[in-house]
Amino acid sequence: MSVPQDSYIQVSGVEKRYGGPETALTLQGIDLNIRKGEFVSILGPSGCGKSTLLKCVAGLENVTSGRISARGEAIKGPPAGLGMVFQRDMLLDWRTIVENVLFNVELQQKVTPEIRERAKAQLARFGLAGYEDKRPWELSGGMRQRASICRALLTDPDILLMDEPFGALDAMTRDDLNVEVARIWLETRKTIVFITHSISEAVFLSDKVVILDRHPGRIIEVLDIDLPRPRPLSLRETPDFGRYSNHIRQVFTKLGIVKDA
Ligand code: ADP
């Protein structure tokens, strides 16, 4: 496959098998090029290997064959400048919210008063001013997930990997956080790889949607989303948005993943 010159994360011929040669492939023939500053969603049904692909990109899982590189260097472990957000917020109950936000920085360096102030400012930008000294259990699910996004952003990663971060939230909170993530992306132009099984979330957020099938996980189509930004939630009611969603739904219907009436 020819590699575009502006490829920032490059996945070439990746296969992943969790067990020995007798076990089934989880990922097969994955080729994907992600440009710097692109927002890419990986969309597919449960069990198709979305998390596995993200873990391979993060250097948390080895690939069985093929190659993944970021900024031109092969991934051998978590690369520098990487932030991650998971479906479960992974906040530590014995730490306050600001101490949780500082956690990743603390692993790398001494926390200065200036960094602590930055953590508080970050929380304020995410609507969490006044919650700095609360414990995680005192916050709602949406607030906890906002705090975990703050934690990922505080080290100023240029690549942000988000593994179904809003899957456990109610629909309205999820809408709020979609708008928030779209705003962060517009402000920072970080390279974001976002896993979801929501068609509408993928279309709303992305420049590019990677559609996966399962057993084994493989790419069926990479769809460019050419919708203007900033994107208000009302964009979801427009014919253009509907065309992208319909197209994806039809792909999943043909694959037997989505059943239509
Ligand atoms: P998704 O994120 O799309 O739901 P996953 O990547 O979590 O899919 O899982 C894809 C497949 O790989 C599933 O069948 C799952 O059971 C299997 N799998 C995931 N992680 C492991 C593991 N650590 N060991 C063995 N099998 C795994």
Boltz pocket constraint, residues with backbone or C-beta under 6 A from the ligand:
constraints:
  - pocket:
      binder: B
      contacts: [[A, 18], [A, 19], [A, 26], [A, 44], [A, 45], [A, 46], [A, 47], [A, 48], [A, 49], [A, 50], [A, 51], [A, 52], [A, 53]]
      max_distance: 6.0
